Structure formats: C-alpha cells, structure tokens
Amino acid sequence: MTETPSESPTPTPTSTEVAAAPTSDEGTTWWPWLLLLLILLGALTWFLIRRRQAQAELQAWDDRLLAAEREASWVEDSLTTQVLERPSAAEALPIWTAAQPRLLEIDEAFHALATEAPDGARAERVTDVRGLLRGLVEAVGADLATAPTADPDQFRARRAVIDSARRDLRATLGPVESPAAAADSDRPDAGV
C-alpha cells in the first residue's frame, strides 16, 4: 500500500515572535562596514593603478620627445655643419638631398608628438621646436637653391639667416650633448 503524504499544519508566527536581525554582541551590524572597506580599497587600488598608467604614458611621450629633440640637434649641429663646410653648393647638395628622408621623418615625429601631446605646455614645446627646425631647414635649402652667381651681399644675408635659425634652435634645445654623455644618460644606473 502506498501512502500519500499528508500536509502537516505549519505553525504560523504569532505576534509575539519578532524577526531578529543578525547583530554582533555589541548590537551593531558589521557586514556593511566590511563592504564599505572593500569598496574603498577597490577604489584606492583603481586610482593607484590608473595613476601609474598615466605616469607611464607621460614618460613614454617624454622619451619620444627627447629622441625627436636629439634628431633636431643632429640637424643643427652635424648636418648643417657638413653642408655649410662644403666649398660649393654643388658639393653640398648631395649631402642635403640624402638627408631629406630623415628630415621628413623628424618632421613627422614632431607632428605626431604635437597631436598627441598630453598637455598644453608640452604641445607648445613641440610646436616651437618643430617651427624652429623648419626655419633652419628652409634657410639651408634656400641657400643651396641660390645660383652660384649671386653677389657676396646675398651670400652673407643667406648665411646670417642660417646662423640665426641655428642659434634660435640651439637656444631652445639646450647645449649639444656628446654621444658618450647620451649613452651614459640612457643607462639605468647613470643617476647613481
């Protein structure tokens, strides 16, 4: 024989029974405080990680700027000197022409830095250096494009423009860093 389960009457709470909230011995609820502490720790962790990421991005941008400024320094210090030391424009032109792709890359690097600058001061710095570098490149290019039959006054005027452009760029970039000093500053223990 099979028995069917019968429903047993469930006790109904009387008005004297009150649902008690879980409390500690002192009578306060502890879990909301723990939850708040976890939320605060999570927010602090997120803030610190985000700050570290922002600093890393800023350092990467500054490193790219330093590399671009070294290239601009090379143009002012080395390339321009090599071109101007040649006795004739015909001898200087191949050097200048060979450097054109590198000059274009340098200009593109400054353009990218200007569009990605993290703040106004850095954007202004990049724009200033790029403009001064362009002025120097244009002055040297104009000097090389001038016919060799130009009179000495025109020659002196062109060279004065080049010298002025070099001075302005050098003043903005700072002193020339020797290759050995540049290699030393790239080492992690250089500041120790």
Beta strands, then each sheet from edge to edge (+ up, - down):
end
